[in-house]
C-alpha cells in the first residue's frame, strides 16, 4: 500500500506539469500522450523502487533463502510493470482521441507498445 501511495503522491505532484502542457499545447495530442506515459513511467519506477527497497529491508532479517526471494521479487516486479502498462492501456477512458467523443469503454485497438511506437513516429514525422 505504501508503494501505491508513493505513486499517487508523485502523480499528484506532476499534475501542474500536465496542466501546463495541456493549456499551452492543445493541438499536440501525441506529445501530450507521450508526456503522460513518461510521467506515469517515472512515478511507477519510483514506487516500485520504494517497494523493492522495503522488501529488501524486510529480507535482511532472514538470510536463509534471501537470494531466491530476491530473484522472485525482481521477476514479479518486471511482470507487474509489463502487465500494468497493458492494463492501463486497456482501461484508458481518460485519454481519448481529441477527434472523437468521450467513451468510457472503447474498442481495443492494438496494444500499448504499438501505440507508443506510432506516437513517436508521428512526432518524428514518419507517419
OpenMM code with the backbone's topology and positions (N, CA, C; nanometers):
from openmm import Vec3, app, unit

residues = "UNK UNK UNK UNK UNK UNK UNK UNK UNK UNK UNK UNK UNK UNK UNK UNK UNK UNK UNK UNK UNK UNK UNK UNK UNK UNK UNK UNK UNK UNK UNK UNK UNK UNK UNK UNK UNK UNK UNK UNK UNK UNK UNK UNK UNK UNK UNK UNK UNK UNK UNK UNK UNK UNK UNK UNK UNK UNK UNK UNK UNK UNK UNK UNK UNK UNK UNK UNK UNK UNK UNK UNK UNK UNK UNK UNK UNK UNK UNK UNK UNK UNK UNK UNK UNK UNK UNK UNK UNK UNK UNK UNK UNK UNK UNK UNK UNK UNK UNK UNK UNK UNK UNK UNK UNK UNK UNK UNK UNK UNK UNK UNK UNK UNK UNK UNK UNK UNK UNK UNK UNK UNK UNK UNK UNK UNK UNK".split()
positions = [
    Vec3(0.0827, -0.1198, 0.0000),
    Vec3(0.0000, 0.0000, 0.0000),
    Vec3(0.0867, 0.1257, 0.0000),
    Vec3(0.2005, 0.1177, 0.0661),
    Vec3(0.2870, 0.2351, 0.0718),
    Vec3(0.3411, 0.2693, -0.0664),
    Vec3(0.3763, 0.1680, -0.1447),
    Vec3(0.4279, 0.1940, -0.2791),
    Vec3(0.3206, 0.2603, -0.3655),
    Vec3(0.1976, 0.2172, -0.3538),
    Vec3(0.0883, 0.2783, -0.4295),
    Vec3(0.0654, 0.4218, -0.3826),
    Vec3(0.0812, 0.4457, -0.2537),
    Vec3(0.0686, 0.5820, -0.2015),
    Vec3(0.1787, 0.6718, -0.2556),
    Vec3(0.3003, 0.6189, -0.2647),
    Vec3(0.4111, 0.6963, -0.3210),
    Vec3(0.3811, 0.7314, -0.4668),
    Vec3(0.3318, 0.6340, -0.5427),
    Vec3(0.2971, 0.6594, -0.6829),
    Vec3(0.1877, 0.7659, -0.6921),
    Vec3(0.0877, 0.7578, -0.6067),
    Vec3(-0.0229, 0.8545, -0.6094),
    Vec3(0.0236, 0.9956, -0.5780),
    Vec3(0.1080, 1.0088, -0.4776),
    Vec3(0.1581, 1.1419, -0.4400),
    Vec3(0.2449, 1.1991, -0.5515),
    Vec3(0.3294, 1.1158, -0.6115),
    Vec3(0.4126, 1.1637, -0.7215),
    Vec3(0.3290, 1.2030, -0.8427),
    Vec3(0.2260, 1.1244, -0.8743),
    Vec3(0.1379, 1.1611, -0.9853),
    Vec3(0.0674, 1.2935, -0.9585),
    Vec3(0.0237, 1.3129, -0.8350),
    Vec3(-0.0415, 1.4387, -0.7987),
    Vec3(0.0556, 1.5553, -0.8113),
    Vec3(0.1826, 1.5325, -0.7791),
    Vec3(0.2802, 1.6418, -0.7880),
    Vec3(0.3120, 1.6780, -0.9330),
    Vec3(0.2910, 1.5855, -1.0267),
    Vec3(0.3124, 1.6143, -1.1685),
    Vec3(0.1896, 1.6753, -1.2348),
    Vec3(0.0802, 1.6877, -1.1653),
    Vec3(-0.0420, 1.7431, -1.2239),
    Vec3(-0.0228, 1.8847, -1.2791),
    Vec3(0.0502, 1.9751, -1.2108),
    Vec3(0.0706, 2.1078, -1.2699),
    Vec3(0.1487, 2.1035, -1.4014),
    Vec3(0.2421, 2.0107, -1.4144),
    Vec3(0.3171, 1.9966, -1.5394),
    Vec3(0.2225, 1.9547, -1.6517),
    Vec3(0.1382, 1.8575, -1.6237),
    Vec3(0.0411, 1.8114, -1.7223),
    Vec3(-0.0552, 1.9232, -1.7603),
    Vec3(-0.1031, 1.9959, -1.6622),
    Vec3(-0.1946, 2.1069, -1.6886),
    Vec3(-0.1273, 2.2148, -1.7723),
    Vec3(-0.0019, 2.2454, -1.7426),
    Vec3(0.0715, 2.3459, -1.8193),
    Vec3(0.0782, 2.3082, -1.9668),
    Vec3(0.1165, 2.1838, -1.9956),
    Vec3(0.1263, 2.1420, -2.1353),
    Vec3(-0.0101, 2.1269, -2.2008),
    Vec3(-0.1118, 2.0945, -2.1246),
    Vec3(-0.2468, 2.0872, -2.1806),
    Vec3(-0.2939, 2.2248, -2.2243),
    Vec3(-0.2613, 2.3274, -2.1455),
    Vec3(-0.3039, 2.4638, -2.1775),
    Vec3(-0.2204, 2.5234, -2.2903),
    Vec3(-0.0887, 2.5008, -2.2874),
    Vec3(-0.0014, 2.5668, -2.3844),
    Vec3(0.0068, 2.4963, -2.5187),
    Vec3(-0.0202, 2.3669, -2.5226),
    Vec3(-0.0108, 2.2928, -2.6492),
    Vec3(-0.1340, 2.2050, -2.6683),
    Vec3(-0.2512, 2.2661, -2.6902),
    Vec3(-0.3732, 2.1852, -2.7003),
    Vec3(-0.3809, 2.0987, -2.8266),
    Vec3(-0.3072, 2.1323, -2.9313),
    Vec3(-0.3152, 2.0579, -3.0569),
    Vec3(-0.2104, 1.9476, -3.0677),
    Vec3(-0.1215, 1.9355, -2.9704),
    Vec3(-0.0138, 1.8366, -2.9754),
    Vec3(-0.0545, 1.7110, -2.8976),
    Vec3(-0.1504, 1.6385, -2.9516),
    Vec3(-0.2063, 1.5230, -2.8820),
    Vec3(-0.1032, 1.4131, -2.8595),
    Vec3(-0.0247, 1.3801, -2.9616),
    Vec3(0.0735, 1.2731, -2.9476),
    Vec3(0.1806, 1.3091, -2.8444),
    Vec3(0.2243, 1.4350, -2.8431),
    Vec3(0.3210, 1.4792, -2.7436),
    Vec3(0.2622, 1.4689, -2.6034),
    Vec3(0.1379, 1.5121, -2.5886),
    Vec3(0.0721, 1.5081, -2.4583),
    Vec3(0.0580, 1.3642, -2.4092),
    Vec3(0.0267, 1.2738, -2.5007),
    Vec3(0.0148, 1.1329, -2.4643),
    Vec3(0.1499, 1.0772, -2.4185),
    Vec3(0.2564, 1.1081, -2.4919),
    Vec3(0.3891, 1.0607, -2.4533),
    Vec3(0.4384, 1.1251, -2.3242),
    Vec3(0.4012, 1.2513, -2.3019),
    Vec3(0.4365, 1.3167, -2.1761),
    Vec3(0.3726, 1.2446, -2.0586),
    Vec3(0.2477, 1.2078, -2.0721),
    Vec3(0.1804, 1.1367, -1.9643),
    Vec3(0.2358, 0.9953, -1.9460),
    Vec3(0.2743, 0.9300, -2.0534),
    Vec3(0.3383, 0.7990, -2.0410),
    Vec3(0.4694, 0.8132, -1.9655),
    Vec3(0.5464, 0.9179, -1.9964),
    Vec3(0.6729, 0.9410, -1.9259),
    Vec3(0.6494, 0.9696, -1.7776),
    Vec3(0.5496, 1.0514, -1.7474),
    Vec3(0.5194, 1.0834, -1.6073),
    Vec3(0.4757, 0.9585, -1.5324),
    Vec3(0.3884, 0.8794, -1.5928),
    Vec3(0.3448, 0.7553, -1.5278),
    Vec3(0.4613, 0.6582, -1.5126),
    Vec3(0.5502, 0.6550, -1.6116),
    Vec3(0.6670, 0.5674, -1.6035),
    Vec3(0.7619, 0.6079, -1.4921),
    Vec3(0.7887, 0.7374, -1.4800),
    Vec3(0.8776, 0.7866, -1.3746),
    Vec3(0.8186, 0.7579, -1.2369),
    Vec3(0.6925, 0.7903, -1.2193),
    Vec3(0.6315, 0.7682, -1.0883),
    Vec3(0.6188, 0.6194, -1.0566),
    Vec3(0.5888, 0.5389, -1.1575),
    Vec3(0.5824, 0.3944, -1.1369),
    Vec3(0.7179, 0.3373, -1.0998),
    Vec3(0.8227, 0.3865, -1.1642),
    Vec3(0.9577, 0.3405, -1.1318),
    Vec3(0.9924, 0.3692, -0.9867),
    Vec3(0.9659, 0.4916, -0.9413),
    Vec3(0.9991, 0.5256, -0.8039),
    Vec3(0.9124, 0.4504, -0.7031),
    Vec3(0.7864, 0.4272, -0.7370),
    Vec3(0.7007, 0.3490, -0.6478),
    Vec3(0.7468, 0.2054, -0.6350),
    Vec3(0.7832, 0.1447, -0.7481),
    Vec3(0.8309, 0.0067, -0.7461),
    Vec3(0.9677, -0.0008, -0.6772),
    Vec3(1.0505, 0.1001, -0.6986),
    Vec3(1.1801, 0.1055, -0.6300),
    Vec3(1.1599, 0.1127, -0.4787),
    Vec3(1.0631, 0.1913, -0.4365),
    Vec3(1.0313, 0.2022, -0.2942),
    Vec3(0.9857, 0.0669, -0.2389),
    Vec3(0.9023, -0.0027, -0.3136),
    Vec3(0.8563, -0.1349, -0.2731),
    Vec3(0.9724, -0.2336, -0.2665),
    Vec3(1.0596, -0.2311, -0.3667),
    Vec3(1.1734, -0.3227, -0.3711),
    Vec3(1.2671, -0.2997, -0.2521),
    Vec3(1.2972, -0.1742, -0.2240),
    Vec3(1.3868, -0.1444, -0.1116),
    Vec3(1.3239, -0.1837, 0.0217),
    Vec3(1.1953, -0.1655, 0.0349),
    Vec3(1.1273, -0.2082, 0.1568),
    Vec3(1.1300, -0.3584, 0.1749),
    Vec3(1.1100, -0.4309, 0.0654),
    Vec3(1.1159, -0.5766, 0.0728),
    Vec3(1.2579, -0.6251, 0.1021),
    Vec3(1.3571, -0.5558, 0.0495),
    Vec3(1.4957, -0.5928, 0.0796),
    Vec3(1.5280, -0.5683, 0.2268),
    Vec3(1.4728, -0.4625, 0.2819),
    Vec3(1.4935, -0.4345, 0.4240),
    Vec3(1.4316, -0.5439, 0.5099),
    Vec3(1.3133, -0.5892, 0.4731),
    Vec3(1.2496, -0.6991, 0.5460),
    Vec3(1.3256, -0.8305, 0.5277),
    Vec3(1.3859, -0.8473, 0.4124),
    Vec3(1.4569, -0.9703, 0.3821),
    Vec3(1.5880, -0.9820, 0.4585),
    Vec3(1.6429, -0.8727, 0.5056),
    Vec3(1.7684, -0.8767, 0.5812),
    Vec3(1.7535, -0.9486, 0.7139),
    Vec3(1.6337, -0.9602, 0.7642),
    Vec3(1.6120, -1.0260, 0.8920),
    Vec3(1.6333, -1.1765, 0.8837),
    Vec3(1.6139, -1.2348, 0.7660),
    Vec3(1.6265, -1.3796, 0.7486),
    Vec3(1.7148, -1.4066, 0.6270),
    Vec3(1.8370, -1.4525, 0.6503),
    Vec3(1.9324, -1.4758, 0.5429),
    Vec3(1.9049, -1.6036, 0.4639),
    Vec3(1.8301, -1.6970, 0.5221),
    Vec3(1.8029, -1.8238, 0.4548),
    Vec3(1.7061, -1.7996, 0.3382),
    Vec3(1.7505, -1.8313, 0.2180),
    Vec3(1.6663, -1.8158, 0.1000),
    Vec3(1.6556, -1.6738, 0.0493),
    Vec3(1.7428, -1.5848, 0.0926),
    Vec3(1.7343, -1.4443, 0.0531),
    Vec3(1.7542, -1.4277, -0.0980),
    Vec3(1.8480, -1.5034, -0.1560),
    Vec3(1.8745, -1.4914, -0.2990),
    Vec3(1.7539, -1.5357, -0.3812),
    Vec3(1.6893, -1.6417, -0.3389),
    Vec3(1.5700, -1.6904, -0.4089),
    Vec3(1.4559, -1.5901, -0.3980),
    Vec3(1.4345, -1.5362, -0.2788),
    Vec3(1.3279, -1.4369, -0.2598),
    Vec3(1.3531, -1.3126, -0.3440),
    Vec3(1.4801, -1.2708, -0.3523),
    Vec3(1.5127, -1.1521, -0.4301),
    Vec3(1.4887, -1.1759, -0.5788),
    Vec3(1.5252, -1.2926, -0.6299),
    Vec3(1.5026, -1.3198, -0.7727),
    Vec3(1.3532, -1.3322, -0.8037),
    Vec3(1.2770, -1.3899, -0.7134),
    Vec3(1.1315, -1.3973, -0.7329),
    Vec3(1.0704, -1.2579, -0.7305),
    Vec3(1.1162, -1.1735, -0.6396),
    Vec3(1.0652, -1.0363, -0.6301),
    Vec3(1.0976, -0.9580, -0.7568),
    Vec3(1.2184, -0.9704, -0.8073),
    Vec3(1.2555, -0.8999, -0.9305),
    Vec3(1.1705, -0.9462, -1.0483),
    Vec3(1.1517, -1.0757, -1.0592),
    Vec3(1.0681, -1.1290, -1.1675),
    Vec3(0.9248, -1.0788, -1.1554),
    Vec3(0.8723, -1.0779, -1.0351),
    Vec3(0.7355, -1.0320, -1.0127),
    Vec3(0.7228, -0.8835, -1.0472),
    Vec3(0.8218, -0.8025, -1.0087),
    Vec3(0.8145, -0.6594, -1.0371),
    Vec3(0.8243, -0.6321, -1.1873),
    Vec3(0.9037, -0.7084, -1.2590),
    Vec3(0.9120, -0.6934, -1.4031),
    Vec3(0.7780, -0.7280, -1.4679),
    Vec3(0.7197, -0.8384, -1.4266),
    Vec3(0.5880, -0.8781, -1.4764),
    Vec3(0.4818, -0.7745, -1.4389),
    Vec3(0.4894, -0.7226, -1.3178),
    Vec3(0.3984, -0.6181, -1.2695),
    Vec3(0.4042, -0.4955, -1.3609),
    Vec3(0.5248, -0.4574, -1.4018),
    Vec3(0.5399, -0.3413, -1.4898),
    Vec3(0.4786, -0.3636, -1.6271),
    Vec3(0.5082, -0.4780, -1.6897),
    Vec3(0.4554, -0.5052, -1.8232),
    Vec3(0.3035, -0.5196, -1.8224),
    Vec3(0.2511, -0.5902, -1.7254),
    Vec3(0.1053, -0.6078, -1.7183),
    Vec3(0.0376, -0.4766, -1.6808),
    Vec3(0.1000, -0.3996, -1.5947),
    Vec3(0.0442, -0.2694, -1.5567),
    Vec3(0.0332, -0.1742, -1.6742),
    Vec3(0.1346, -0.1745, -1.7609),
    Vec3(0.1291, -0.0881, -1.8796),
    Vec3(0.0142, -0.1293, -1.9716),
    Vec3(0.0027, -0.2580, -1.9973),
    Vec3(-0.1029, -0.3041, -2.0881),
    Vec3(-0.2412, -0.2867, -2.0261),
    Vec3(-0.2540, -0.3094, -1.8960),
    Vec3(-0.3827, -0.2909, -1.8301),
    Vec3(-0.4229, -0.1441, -1.8296),
    Vec3(-0.3264, -0.0562, -1.8067),
    Vec3(-0.3546, 0.0871, -1.8140),
    Vec3(-0.3996, 0.1282, -1.9535),
    Vec3(-0.3440, 0.0649, -2.0551),
    Vec3(-0.3841, 0.0935, -2.1933),
    Vec3(-0.5255, 0.0433, -2.2207),
    Vec3(-0.5545, -0.0733, -2.1710),
    Vec3(-0.6854, -0.1330, -2.1950),
    Vec3(-0.7967, -0.0552, -2.1241),
    Vec3(-0.7710, -0.0030, -2.0068),
    Vec3(-0.8707, 0.0723, -1.9298),
    Vec3(-0.8439, 0.2222, -1.9392),
    Vec3(-0.8328, 0.2739, -2.0570),
    Vec3(-0.7908, 0.4116, -2.0805),
    Vec3(-0.9068, 0.5061, -2.1116),
    Vec3(-0.9949, 0.5310, -2.0207),
    Vec3(-1.1081, 0.6161, -2.0563),
    Vec3(-1.0750, 0.7646, -2.0608),
    Vec3(-0.9648, 0.8062, -2.0011),
    Vec3(-0.9414, 0.9489, -1.9866),
    Vec3(-0.8545, 1.0096, -2.0960),
    Vec3(-0.7836, 0.9276, -2.1706),
    Vec3(-0.7009, 0.9795, -2.2794),
    Vec3(-0.7560, 0.9316, -2.4117),
    Vec3(-0.8638, 0.9920, -2.4516),
    Vec3(-0.9247, 0.9572, -2.5789),
    Vec3(-0.8695, 1.0449, -2.6888),
    Vec3(-0.9019, 1.0126, -2.8087),
    Vec3(-0.8610, 1.0930, -2.9223),
    Vec3(-0.9388, 1.2245, -2.9211),
    Vec3(-0.8743, 1.3361, -2.9505),
    Vec3(-0.9472, 1.4638, -2.9462),
    Vec3(-1.0520, 1.4772, -3.0556),
    Vec3(-1.0451, 1.3910, -3.1563),
    Vec3(-1.1413, 1.3984, -3.2669),
    Vec3(-1.2714, 1.3247, -3.2383),
    Vec3(-1.2732, 1.2422, -3.1343),
    Vec3(-1.3917, 1.1621, -3.1049),
    Vec3(-1.4543, 1.2055, -2.9735),
    Vec3(-1.5787, 1.1632, -2.9543),
    Vec3(-1.6468, 1.1961, -2.8290),
    Vec3(-1.5977, 1.1029, -2.7174),
    Vec3(-1.6245, 1.1407, -2.5937),
    Vec3(-1.5810, 1.0624, -2.4782),
    Vec3(-1.6552, 0.9296, -2.4735),
    Vec3(-1.5803, 0.8230, -2.4520),
    Vec3(-1.6374, 0.6902, -2.4346),
    Vec3(-1.5684, 0.6247, -2.3163),
    Vec3(-1.6467, 0.5727, -2.2251),
    Vec3(-1.5873, 0.5087, -2.1078),
    Vec3(-1.5125, 0.3817, -2.1461),
    Vec3(-1.5722, 0.2999, -2.2313),
    Vec3(-1.5080, 0.1765, -2.2760),
    Vec3(-1.5033, 0.1769, -2.4283),
    Vec3(-1.3842, 0.1899, -2.4813),
    Vec3(-1.3660, 0.1910, -2.6258),
    Vec3(-1.3230, 0.0534, -2.6748),
    Vec3(-1.3362, 0.0334, -2.8027),
    Vec3(-1.2903, -0.0927, -2.8619),
    Vec3(-1.1388, -0.1011, -2.8501),
    Vec3(-1.0891, -0.2199, -2.8263),
    Vec3(-0.9453, -0.2392, -2.8128),
    Vec3(-0.8814, -0.2259, -2.9503),
    Vec3(-0.7809, -0.1390, -2.9576),
    Vec3(-0.7120, -0.1136, -3.0836),
    Vec3(-0.5628, -0.1332, -3.0611),
    Vec3(-0.5104, -0.2499, -3.0921),
    Vec3(-0.3680, -0.2746, -3.0743),
    Vec3(-0.3317, -0.2906, -2.9278),
    Vec3(-0.2090, -0.2516, -2.8963),
    Vec3(-0.1651, -0.2566, -2.7576),
    Vec3(-0.0818, -0.1342, -2.7246),
    Vec3(-0.0424, -0.1247, -2.6013),
    Vec3(0.0308, -0.0092, -2.5500),
    Vec3(0.1589, 0.0148, -2.6288),
    Vec3(0.2351, -0.0891, -2.6493),
    Vec3(0.3667, -0.0763, -2.7097),
    Vec3(0.3585, -0.0290, -2.8547),
    Vec3(0.2647, -0.0831, -2.9303),
    Vec3(0.2491, -0.0402, -3.0688),
    Vec3(0.2008, 0.1040, -3.0786),
    Vec3(0.1154, 0.1459, -2.9860),
    Vec3(0.0660, 0.2824, -2.9889),
    Vec3(0.1758, 0.3822, -2.9542),
    Vec3(0.2631, 0.3471, -2.8629),
    Vec3(0.3740, 0.4365, -2.8279),
    Vec3(0.4693, 0.4501, -2.9466),
    Vec3(0.4984, 0.3399, -3.0143),
    Vec3(0.5841, 0.3460, -3.1331),
    Vec3(0.5182, 0.4327, -3.2407),
    Vec3(0.3871, 0.4185, -3.2589),
    Vec3(0.3157, 0.5004, -3.3569),
    Vec3(0.3173, 0.6476, -3.3179),
    Vec3(0.3034, 0.6787, -3.1892),
    Vec3(0.3048, 0.8179, -3.1444),
    Vec3(0.4423, 0.8810, -3.1659),
    Vec3(0.5481, 0.8070, -3.1350),
    Vec3(0.6834, 0.8590, -3.1552),
    Vec3(0.7102, 0.8795, -3.3036),
    Vec3(0.6693, 0.7851, -3.3861),
    Vec3(0.6915, 0.8008, -3.5306),
    Vec3(0.6119, 0.9177, -3.5880),
    Vec3(0.4927, 0.9430, -3.5332),
    Vec3(0.4146, 1.0585, -3.5809),
    Vec3(0.4803, 1.1893, -3.5401),
    Vec3(0.5340, 1.1954, -3.4193),
    Vec3(0.6025, 1.3170, -3.3738),
    Vec3(0.7273, 1.3427, -3.4579),
    Vec3(0.8003, 1.2357, -3.4912),
    Vec3(0.9223, 1.2497, -3.5699),
    Vec3(0.8963, 1.2669, -3.7186),
    Vec3(0.7704, 1.2563, -3.7613),
    Vec3(0.7334, 1.2819, -3.8994),
    Vec3(0.7409, 1.1623, -3.9907),
    Vec3(0.7435, 1.0423, -3.9356),
    Vec3(0.7481, 0.9220, -4.0179),
    Vec3(0.6103, 0.8715, -4.0566),
    Vec3(0.5077, 0.9368, -4.0156),
    Vec3(0.3721, 0.8897, -4.0420),
    Vec3(0.2948, 0.9896, -4.1206),
] * unit.nanometer
topology = app.Topology()
chain = topology.addChain("A")
for resn in residues:
    res = topology.addResidue(resn, chain)
    for name in ("N", "CA", "C"):
        topology.addAtom(name, app.Element.getBySymbol(name[0]), res)
